[in-house]
């Protein structure tokens, strides 16, 4: 393997193993209200609310809040929402009766010092038509009622806005500008078409990578058998060992990988900044160029065989084919153009192309040699995902992985190591997103299953690949269902994917009697192509 491919795989395996949870772009909603169940006067569903603003009659910023469990419901259509003047409350927390009366204004109050329902009742008594409660944190918060509350006959809507939105609105109001707002809560489509396409993208990526990996392994096996047969005629007692074209993971490196990924994630969390994200963009572009170049060369070499087999020696890079030199400028230009224009609306196309090419290349280069290593790797990744999405909240007071994935503190819209598709038919906009790790890691096991099936001459139905692909697709589908049921909270996809994929593989292997071979050797027994050895199962057919 050349130096470029090793560098590409190291970059991906160390820095790209992030689960990027698909979150609502509008903001996270925190607080579990199991202890405050619905009751009369406090039984609204939680909904995201658009808060469109006008400053001195000119349309300005749009903010996103969350409606309260209490109060009247908010209209869903923009045409039915009234444009109403916004005023600061006095006192600011609205915990006591207002010192002034409002003529159906919407008033903005600070969170704290009393119950949410108290603020809403005082605002309604002062004549307000709605109340915007500004959170003291950057996240949104579900406003519920206390279990013993009774004064719940509230006839105005209450909406919570995040801290940064409140700061911006307060600054404009204190400048004596005239501010008016419009509140409405458009409904999301029942099925997110973007998530359907993203699901297809992930499945097809693994499908293509697995077939390429299995095809290469079968070619290597045929070539190896030929070398063994030729060598046996002249040197029957010698072993023939070819040059390795892949990197095999072992159990130690699988565990070490998760440890390094955790350390790298904490480093990102602590050092996250604009320049750090820029560094990740550079690394992503380097890996993307290598991945795109490898895929294009493999594809074009079928038509330009001579250019693919003619090499020239380049300092540091070693021997490169003329075809590689021909496609490299295009790949580099493509990555540079994406990096420069990555914040425009259509940049996701370039990011997905680079990301898919990188994932396919790494699945071609890096192999799981047996089911034991695959089990260790996916089990560690399963725990990694759960810990850094959920458990890390107790240690760091926020989900480390979600903070890193969103790009908080960086001024950028998240890290680039993900595939994404815009929600084109969703009035809330945003992106449906999946991290590289959620494709790459299960993909290693699925590619192994197809290599085994082909070398064992198993049919599609009698093999393991078909069932592993179905299990992966179903696990990813469950991830998106869970995401929608959890109010857009980030979900660790491997929490759902690993049990389905790995569980299916282990169960089928045990039932069919192949588990020992899959677990230890990872290669089926094959008759040797010469008479001096009975079987070739001890040889690595991919080397």
C-alpha positions as a printed NumPy array, in Angstrom:
array([[  0.   ,   0.   ,   0.   ],
       [  1.354,   3.443,  -0.846],
       [  1.984,   6.19 ,   1.675],
       [ -1.034,   8.229,   0.574],
       [ -3.49 ,   5.432,   1.32 ],
       [ -1.975,   4.791,   4.739],
       [ -2.176,   8.488,   5.532],
       [ -5.782,   8.614,   4.313],
       [ -6.848,   5.667,   6.48 ],
       [ -5.068,   7.005,   9.571],
       [ -6.743,  10.418,   9.209],
       [-10.174,   8.854,   8.849],
       [ -9.867,   6.3  ,  11.623],
       [ -8.541,   8.788,  14.156],
       [-10.371,  12.002,  13.33 ],
       [-13.557,  10.993,  11.517],
       [-15.097,   8.641,  14.045],
       [-17.829,  10.987,  15.195],
       [-21.488,  10.308,  15.398],
       [-23.101,  13.528,  14.279],
       [-26.605,  13.35 ,  15.749],
       [-29.413,  14.585,  13.52 ],
       [-30.654,  17.51 ,  15.564],
       [-33.315,  20.079,  14.885],
       [-31.42 ,  22.995,  13.395],
       [-33.686,  25.364,  15.251],
       [-32.105,  24.364,  18.556],
       [-32.135,  21.662,  21.166],
       [-35.066,  21.169,  23.53 ],
       [-33.957,  20.016,  26.968],
       [-35.732,  18.853,  30.13 ],
       [-37.605,  15.61 ,  30.642],
       [-41.08 ,  16.379,  32.015],
       [-42.075,  12.872,  33.171],
       [-42.642,  14.275,  36.665],
       [-45.049,  16.893,  35.322],
       [-47.71 ,  14.992,  33.382],
       [-50.483,  16.62 ,  31.379],
       [-53.556,  17.868,  33.234],
       [-56.455,  20.221,  32.485],
       [-55.099,  23.651,  31.604],
       [-51.622,  22.222,  31.084],
       [-51.909,  19.682,  28.289],
       [-50.536,  21.319,  25.155],
       [-48.113,  19.384,  22.977],
       [-44.667,  20.903,  22.8  ],
       [-44.174,  22.611,  19.436],
       [-41.42 ,  24.672,  17.897],
       [-42.499,  28.261,  17.236],
       [-41.201,  30.672,  14.618],
       [-40.763,  34.208,  15.92 ],
       [-40.418,  36.551,  12.941],
       [-39.366,  40.105,  13.818],
       [-39.654,  43.518,  12.19 ],
       [-37.515,  46.494,  13.275],
       [-38.915,  49.921,  12.422],
       [-41.2  ,  48.27 ,   9.878],
       [-38.38 ,  46.383,   8.115],
       [-38.335,  42.58 ,   8.26 ],
       [-35.467,  41.399,  10.446],
       [-34.256,  38.186,  12.062],
       [-36.336,  35.079,  12.635],
       [-35.911,  33.158,  15.909],
       [-37.142,  29.751,  17.004],
       [-38.721,  29.021,  20.368],
       [-40.796,  26.287,  21.979],
       [-44.405,  26.587,  23.084],
       [-45.393,  25.913,  26.695],
       [-47.545,  23.077,  28.001],
       [-50.025,  25.721,  29.226],
       [-51.792,  28.664,  27.597],
       [-53.563,  28.86 ,  24.253],
       [-52.184,  27.055,  21.224],
       [-50.283,  28.933,  18.535],
       [-51.598,  29.151,  14.978],
       [-49.875,  26.894,  12.459],
       [-50.195,  29.048,   9.34 ],
       [-48.237,  32.246,   8.838],
       [-51.171,  33.99 ,   7.144],
       [-53.253,  33.566,  10.312],
       [-50.599,  35.059,  12.618],
       [-50.896,  38.717,  13.603],
       [-47.969,  41.112,  13.577],
       [-47.856,  42.529,  17.122],
       [-45.663,  45.038,  18.932],
       [-42.993,  43.647,  21.287],
       [-42.373,  45.309,  24.671],
       [-40.071,  44.667,  27.629],
       [-41.784,  43.617,  30.821],
       [-41.607,  45.725,  33.958],
       [-40.483,  44.113,  36.245],
       [-38.282,  42.124,  33.917],
       [-39.007,  38.723,  35.483],
       [-42.788,  39.406,  35.571],
       [-43.031,  37.611,  38.915],
       [-45.193,  40.375,  40.389],
       [-48.017,  42.46 ,  38.967],
       [-46.886,  44.636,  36.068],
       [-46.297,  48.326,  36.755],
       [-47.889,  49.224,  33.429],
       [-50.719,  48.026,  31.207],
       [-50.222,  46.71 ,  27.702],
       [-52.549,  47.115,  24.784],
       [-52.41 ,  43.551,  23.496],
       [-48.63 ,  43.781,  23.128],
       [-46.393,  40.717,  23.272],
       [-44.119,  41.159,  26.256],
       [-40.603,  39.763,  26.741],
       [-39.658,  38.57 ,  30.236],
       [-36.612,  36.954,  31.828],
       [-36.656,  33.417,  33.164],
       [-36.221,  32.88 ,  36.903],
       [-37.471,  33.783,  40.398],
       [-40.976,  32.286,  39.985],
       [-43.043,  29.713,  38.119],
       [-43.635,  29.976,  34.386],
       [-47.397,  30.005,  34.939],
       [-47.048,  32.929,  37.363],
       [-45.305,  34.961,  34.654],
       [-48.014,  34.079,  32.13 ],
       [-50.857,  34.967,  34.543],
       [-49.249,  38.335,  35.398],
       [-48.692,  39.082,  31.699],
       [-52.3  ,  38.25 ,  30.855],
       [-53.545,  40.41 ,  33.748],
       [-51.521,  43.331,  32.387],
       [-53.207,  43.025,  29.003],
       [-50.485,  41.253,  27.04 ],
       [-51.498,  39.065,  24.083],
       [-48.559,  36.675,  24.471],
       [-45.403,  36.256,  26.532],
       [-41.889,  35.472,  25.347],
       [-39.811,  34.008,  28.164],
       [-36.041,  34.268,  27.603],
       [-34.051,  31.291,  28.821],
       [-30.875,  31.799,  30.853],
       [-29.085,  29.185,  28.706],
       [-28.474,  28.744,  24.976],
       [-30.82 ,  25.73 ,  24.728],
       [-34.585,  25.719,  24.706],
       [-36.526,  24.445,  27.704],
       [-39.902,  22.758,  27.983],
       [-42.13 ,  24.918,  30.131],
       [-44.402,  22.697,  32.24 ],
       [-46.635,  23.065,  35.287],
       [-45.779,  22.03 ,  38.812],
       [-47.706,  18.94 ,  40.051],
       [-49.584,  20.981,  42.686],
       [-50.489,  24.008,  40.507],
       [-54.153,  24.962,  40.163],
       [-54.147,  28.479,  38.64 ],
       [-53.941,  27.224,  35.06 ],
       [-56.738,  29.13 ,  33.323],
       [-54.313,  30.953,  31.004],
       [-55.655,  32.414,  27.745],
       [-52.481,  33.728,  26.069],
       [-49.674,  31.711,  24.446],
       [-46.307,  31.392,  26.154],
       [-43.114,  30.771,  24.178],
       [-39.541,  30.258,  25.366],
       [-36.627,  31.67 ,  23.372],
       [-32.933,  30.805,  23.823],
       [-30.593,  33.208,  25.569],
       [-28.879,  34.539,  22.426],
       [-32.23 ,  35.437,  20.838],
       [-33.24 ,  37.339,  23.974],
       [-29.949,  39.238,  24.017],
       [-30.406,  40.358,  20.417],
       [-34.026,  41.449,  20.911],
       [-33.225,  43.277,  24.138],
       [-30.438,  45.228,  22.457],
       [-32.818,  46.423,  19.721],
       [-35.585,  47.312,  22.187],
       [-33.211,  49.315,  24.397],
       [-32.164,  51.348,  21.354],
       [-35.742,  52.713,  21.264],
       [-36.454,  51.024,  17.938],
       [-39.975,  49.84 ,  17.179],
       [-40.063,  46.021,  17.193],
       [-42.993,  43.829,  16.208],
       [-43.173,  40.043,  16.075],
       [-45.288,  37.314,  14.536],
       [-45.751,  33.903,  16.21 ],
       [-46.72 ,  30.76 ,  14.332],
       [-45.883,  27.051,  14.457],
       [-45.861,  25.355,  11.027],
       [-46.329,  21.605,  11.081],
       [-43.613,  19.266,   9.916],
       [-44.352,  16.696,   7.187],
       [-45.113,  13.242,   8.534],
       [-42.241,  11.713,   6.558],
       [-38.977,  13.586,   6.04 ],
       [-38.01 ,  12.922,   2.416],
       [-34.438,  14.007,   3.184],
       [-34.11 ,  11.228,   5.754],
       [-35.328,   8.709,   3.18 ],
       [-32.641,   9.808,   0.718],
       [-30.007,   9.878,   3.459],
       [-30.957,   6.317,   4.436],
       [-30.574,   5.26 ,   0.804],
       [-27.253,   7.082,   0.576],
       [-25.839,   5.248,   3.61 ],
       [-27.089,   1.834,   2.432],
       [-25.843,   2.284,  -1.16 ],
       [-22.446,   3.503,   0.08 ],
       [-21.94 ,   0.334,   2.116],
       [-23.299,  -1.769,  -0.752],
       [-20.813,  -0.318,  -3.267],
       [-17.889,  -0.486,  -0.843],
       [-18.677,  -4.101,   0.09 ],
       [-18.829,  -5.284,  -3.534],
       [-15.599,  -3.506,  -4.392],
       [-13.89 ,  -4.996,  -1.326],
       [-15.2  ,  -8.508,  -2.074],
       [-14.277,  -8.249,  -5.766],
       [-10.726,  -7.177,  -4.844],
       [-10.457,  -9.998,  -2.282],
       [-11.593, -12.568,  -4.827],
       [ -9.113, -11.28 ,  -7.402],
       [ -6.371, -11.432,  -4.785],
       [ -7.377, -15.002,  -3.897],
       [ -7.286, -16.124,  -7.54 ],
       [ -3.912, -14.475,  -8.055],
       [ -2.607, -15.993,  -4.847],
       [ -3.768, -19.457,  -5.857],
       [ -2.004, -19.023,  -9.176],
       [  1.22 , -18.011,  -7.456],
       [  0.957, -20.987,  -5.103],
       [  0.443, -23.367,  -7.999],
       [  3.358, -21.965,  -9.975],
       [  5.63 , -21.907,  -6.932],
       [  4.722, -25.432,  -5.847],
       [  6.112, -26.895,  -9.076],
       [  9.565, -25.523,  -8.347],
       [  9.627, -24.909,  -4.577],
       [  7.105, -27.252,  -2.932],
       [  8.247, -26.536,   0.614],
       [  8.301, -22.759,   0.402],
       [  5.467, -20.429,   1.304],
       [  4.471, -17.75 ,  -1.132],
       [  3.7  , -14.439,   0.49 ],
       [  2.487, -11.465,  -1.56 ],
       [  2.578,  -7.809,  -0.751],
       [ -0.244,  -6.575,   1.405],
       [ -2.756,  -4.213,  -0.2  ],
       [ -5.005,  -3.836,   2.878],
       [ -4.729,  -2.999,   6.562],
       [ -6.172,  -5.651,   8.881],
       [ -7.513,  -4.471,  12.245],
       [ -6.786,  -6.636,  15.299],
       [ -8.518,  -6.65 ,  18.691],
       [ -5.86 ,  -4.479,  20.308],
       [ -6.048,  -1.804,  17.619],
       [ -9.881,  -1.948,  17.764],
       [ -9.851,  -1.096,  21.487],
       [ -7.045,   1.419,  21.048],
       [ -8.998,   3.101,  18.273],
       [-11.936,   3.79 ,  20.602],
       [ -9.583,   5.14 ,  23.27 ],
       [ -7.868,   7.442,  20.761],
       [-11.234,   8.531,  19.371],
       [-12.385,   9.446,  22.891],
       [ -9.206,  11.43 ,  23.554],
       [ -9.543,  13.225,  20.241],
       [-13.189,  14.02 ,  20.956],
       [-12.315,  15.56 ,  24.336],
       [ -9.532,  17.551,  22.678],
       [-12.013,  18.872,  20.129],
       [-14.445,  19.731,  22.919],
       [-11.827,  21.676,  24.856],
       [-10.092,  23.346,  21.921],
       [-13.066,  23.902,  19.62 ],
       [-12.683,  27.187,  17.783],
       [-12.982,  28.653,  14.309],
       [ -9.389,  27.766,  13.469],
       [ -9.743,  24.24 ,  14.8  ],
       [-12.706,  23.636,  12.5  ],
       [-10.631,  25.053,   9.638],
       [ -7.969,  22.448,  10.437],
       [-10.599,  19.696,  10.303],
       [-11.739,  21.037,   6.927],
       [ -8.16 ,  20.741,   5.636],
       [ -7.873,  17.158,   6.922],
       [-11.243,  16.305,   5.405],
       [-10.158,  17.738,   2.049],
       [ -6.924,  15.71 ,   2.095],
       [ -8.847,  12.525,   2.838],
       [-11.558,  13.453,   0.337],
       [ -9.011,  14.045,  -2.449],
       [ -7.404,  10.663,  -1.783],
       [-10.778,   8.921,  -1.649],
       [-12.145,  10.569,  -4.797],
       [ -8.902,   9.926,  -6.658],
       [ -8.853,   6.238,  -5.676],
       [-12.474,   5.713,  -6.721],
       [-12.04 ,   7.511, -10.064],
       [ -8.828,   5.644, -10.885],
       [-10.453,   2.298, -10.094],
       [-13.431,   3.196, -12.284],
       [-11.54 ,   4.721, -15.223],
       [ -8.873,   2.008, -15.312],
       [-11.496,  -0.276, -16.898],
       [-11.497,   1.979, -19.989],
       [ -7.929,   3.338, -19.807],
       [ -6.089,   0.189, -18.811],
       [ -2.734,   1.161, -20.286],
       [ -2.686,   4.521, -18.451],
       [ -3.628,   2.723, -15.251],
       [ -0.78 ,   0.231, -15.579],
       [  1.959,   2.703, -16.612],
       [  3.787,   4.219, -13.651],
       [  6.158,   7.059, -12.951],
       [  8.155,   7.544,  -9.759],
       [  7.374,  10.746,  -7.846],
       [  9.473,  11.82 ,  -4.81 ],
       [  7.722,  11.176,  -1.46 ],
       [  4.61 ,   9.738,  -3.177],
       [  6.408,   6.806,  -4.791],
       [  5.241,   5.157,  -8.006],
       [  2.045,   6.689,  -9.38 ],
       [  0.154,   5.686, -12.496],
       [ -0.377,   8.141, -15.33 ],
       [ -4.11 ,   7.798, -14.732],
       [ -3.636,   8.885, -11.116],
       [ -1.674,  11.931, -12.254],
       [ -4.417,  12.756, -14.74 ],
       [ -7.311,  12.711, -12.258],
       [ -5.445,  14.294,  -9.318],
       [ -5.802,  17.931, -10.477],
       [ -9.563,  17.461, -10.863],
       [ -9.864,  15.93 ,  -7.372],
       [ -7.775,  18.659,  -5.761],
       [ -9.727,  21.405,  -7.549],
       [-13.023,  19.823,  -6.531],
       [-12.009,  19.722,  -2.838],
       [-10.625,  23.284,  -2.861],
       [-13.785,  24.672,  -4.492],
       [-15.918,  22.89 ,  -1.887],
       [-13.775,  24.245,   0.969],
       [-14.053,  27.822,  -0.331],
       [-17.826,  27.658,  -0.915],
       [-18.781,  25.195,   1.817],
       [-21.213,  27.628,   3.439],
       [-23.399,  28.144,   0.375],
       [-26.719,  26.326,   0.071],
       [-25.594,  23.704,  -2.456],
       [-22.246,  22.87 ,  -0.817],
       [-23.712,  19.735,   0.747],
       [-23.463,  18.029,  -2.656],
       [-19.679,  18.394,  -2.769],
       [-19.348,  17.399,   0.885],
       [-21.362,  14.225,   0.285],
       [-19.352,  13.295,  -2.819],
       [-16.041,  13.698,  -0.986],
       [-17.373,  11.901,   2.085],
       [-18.8  ,   8.92 ,   0.19 ],
       [-15.607,   8.509,  -1.842],
       [-13.562,   8.636,   1.367],
       [-15.728,   6.046,   3.138],
       [-15.665,   3.673,   0.147],
       [-11.883,   3.995,  -0.115],
       [-11.303,   3.293,   3.549],
       [-13.624,   0.268,   3.472],
       [-11.493,  -0.956,   0.574],
       [ -8.224,  -0.369,   2.438],
       [ -9.135,  -1.31 ,   6.032],
       [-10.476,  -4.818,   6.682],
       [-11.933,  -6.688,   9.627],
       [-10.157, -10.099,   9.385],
       [-12.696, -12.087,  11.419],
       [-15.898, -11.809,  13.408],
       [-14.026, -11.592,  16.717],
       [-12.353,  -8.323,  15.748],
       [-15.624,  -7.018,  14.28 ],
       [-17.462,  -7.816,  17.499],
       [-14.848,  -6.076,  19.659],
       [-14.791,  -3.003,  17.411],
       [-18.569,  -2.585,  17.166],
       [-19.124,  -3.34 ,  20.864],
       [-16.606,  -0.672,  21.855],
       [-18.152,   1.759,  19.355],
       [-21.6  ,   0.959,  20.788],
       [-20.419,   1.951,  24.286],
       [-18.518,   4.949,  22.898],
       [-21.646,   6.34 ,  21.228],
       [-23.81 ,   5.933,  24.322],
       [-21.215,   7.387,  26.673],
       [-20.38 ,  10.521,  24.699],
       [-23.971,  11.318,  23.718],
       [-25.748,  10.549,  27.012],
       [-23.405,   9.81 ,  29.943],
       [-21.036,  12.705,  29.214],
       [-23.838,  15.092,  30.243],
       [-23.285,  14.09 ,  33.869],
       [-19.54 ,  14.789,  33.697],
       [-19.448,  17.869,  31.465],
       [-23.004,  19.203,  32.049],
       [-23.665,  18.901,  28.307],
       [-23.408,  16.215,  25.666],
       [-19.805,  16.376,  24.476],
       [-20.486,  14.732,  21.132],
       [-23.452,  16.956,  20.304],
       [-21.509,  20.1  ,  21.23 ],
       [-18.579,  19.054,  19.016],
       [-20.836,  17.948,  16.173],
       [-22.79 ,  21.226,  16.169],
       [-19.578,  23.221,  16.184],
       [-20.499,  25.205,  19.301],
       [-17.896,  27.847,  20.183],
       [-16.452,  27.649,  16.666],
       [-18.698,  30.056,  14.785],
       [-19.091,  27.349,  12.116],
       [-22.064,  25.148,  11.265],
       [-20.622,  21.887,  12.617],
       [-17.669,  19.719,  11.637],
       [-17.407,  18.464,   8.031],
       [-17.133,  14.73 ,   8.793],
       [-20.721,  13.847,   7.94 ],
       [-23.167,  13.287,   5.105],
       [-26.143,  15.611,   4.936],
       [-29.177,  16.435,   2.801],
       [-31.315,  19.58 ,   3.239],
       [-34.906,  19.158,   4.411],
       [-36.37 ,  20.699,   1.269],
       [-40.039,  20.112,   2.13 ],
       [-39.728,  20.965,   5.818],
       [-40.839,  24.519,   6.752],
       [-38.255,  24.436,   9.522],
       [-35.399,  23.789,   7.095],
       [-32.145,  22.366,   8.395],
       [-30.426,  19.147,   7.365],
       [-30.841,  15.443,   7.892],
       [-27.416,  14.223,   8.905],
       [-25.454,  11.027,   9.5  ],
       [-21.886,  10.737,  10.793],
       [-19.139,   8.839,   8.996],
       [-18.774,   6.451,  11.929],
       [-22.369,   5.264,  11.55 ],
       [-21.585,   4.097,   8.006],
       [-17.926,   3.177,   8.256],
       [-17.919,   0.969,  11.349],
       [-20.907,  -1.251,  10.474],
       [-19.603,  -1.17 ,   6.894],
       [-16.393,  -2.905,   7.983],
       [-18.4  ,  -5.886,   9.264],
       [-20.771,  -5.942,   6.282],
       [-17.879,  -5.843,   3.788],
       [-16.283,  -8.738,   5.695],
       [-19.509, -10.729,   5.351],
       [-19.541, -10.362,   1.549],
       [-15.845, -11.287,   1.25 ],
       [-16.545, -14.42 ,   3.264],
       [-19.615, -15.288,   1.171],
       [-17.711, -14.972,  -2.112],
       [-14.668, -16.946,  -0.949],
       [-16.974, -19.629,   0.48 ],
       [-19.03 , -19.665,  -2.754],
       [-22.241, -19.028,  -0.823],
       [-25.366, -17.86 ,  -2.578],
       [-26.881, -14.522,  -1.627],
       [-29.641, -16.107,   0.455],
       [-27.395, -18.749,   2.07 ],
       [-24.689, -16.21 ,   2.886],
       [-24.419, -13.465,   5.478],
       [-24.168, -10.278,   3.431],
       [-27.841,  -9.966,   2.475],
       [-29.021, -10.379,   6.055],
       [-26.336,  -8.029,   7.42 ],
       [-27.413,  -5.353,   4.922],
       [-31.074,  -5.788,   5.853],
       [-30.181,  -5.575,   9.559],
       [-28.151,  -2.403,   8.99 ],
       [-30.925,  -0.773,   6.977],
       [-33.497,  -1.633,   9.616],
       [-31.268,  -0.402,  12.454],
       [-30.713,   2.923,  10.689],
       [-34.449,   3.208,  10.059],
       [-35.133,   2.69 ,  13.766],
       [-32.6  ,   5.445,  14.499],
       [-34.609,   7.975,  12.493],
       [-37.867,   6.816,  14.047],
       [-36.336,   7.304,  17.51 ],
       [-35.016,  10.711,  16.474],
       [-38.484,  11.885,  15.487],
       [-40.056,  10.463,  18.638],
       [-37.493,  12.238,  20.846],
       [-38.348,  15.789,  19.76 ],
       [-35.239,  15.977,  17.578],
       [-32.831,  15.088,  20.404],
       [-29.551,  13.715,  19.048],
       [-29.58 ,   9.925,  19.042],
       [-26.51 ,   7.643,  18.976],
       [-27.187,   5.674,  15.782],
       [-24.891,   2.815,  16.779],
       [-27.163,   2.216,  19.768],
       [-29.676,   0.827,  17.271],
       [-27.451,  -0.294,  14.376],
       [-24.961,  -2.447,  16.3  ],
       [-27.474,  -4.788,  18.009],
       [-29.293,  -5.41 ,  14.721],
       [-26.207,  -5.87 ,  12.528],
       [-23.925,  -7.721,  14.925],
       [-26.769,  -9.68 ,  16.524],
       [-27.964, -10.926,  13.122],
       [-24.455, -12.008,  12.132],
       [-23.784, -13.871,  15.39 ],
       [-27.192, -15.55 ,  15.419],
       [-26.925, -16.772,  11.814],
       [-23.347, -17.95 ,  12.324],
       [-24.355, -19.966,  15.37 ],
       [-27.412, -21.451,  13.658],
       [-25.483, -22.439,  10.519],
       [-22.48 , -23.861,  12.34 ],
       [-20.046, -21.331,  10.834],
       [-19.468, -19.298,  13.986],
       [-16.114, -20.895,  14.897],
       [-14.675, -20.293,  11.417],
       [-16.092, -16.746,  11.265],
       [-14.862, -15.952,  14.783],
       [-11.303, -17.262,  14.46 ],
       [-10.066, -17.456,  10.858],
       [-12.66 , -15.369,   9.061],
       [-11.867, -17.327,   5.897],
       [-13.5  , -20.534,   4.654],
       [-11.516, -23.713,   3.99 ],
       [-10.632, -23.966,   0.319],
       [ -8.926, -26.792,  -1.596],
       [ -5.333, -25.925,  -2.403],
       [ -4.58 , -25.444,  -6.102],
       [ -1.637, -27.887,  -5.9  ],
       [ -0.991, -31.278,  -4.359],
       [  1.5  , -30.366,  -1.698],
       [ -0.949, -28.881,   0.808],
       [ -4.409, -30.171,   1.694],
       [ -6.026, -26.847,   2.522],
       [ -5.234, -23.158,   2.213],
       [ -7.232, -21.912,   5.168],
       [ -4.114, -20.92 ,   7.112],
       [ -3.021, -18.574,   4.362],
       [ -4.226, -15.031,   4.176],
       [ -5.902, -14.982,   0.787],
       [ -5.929, -11.225,   0.724],
       [ -2.179, -10.868,   0.847]])
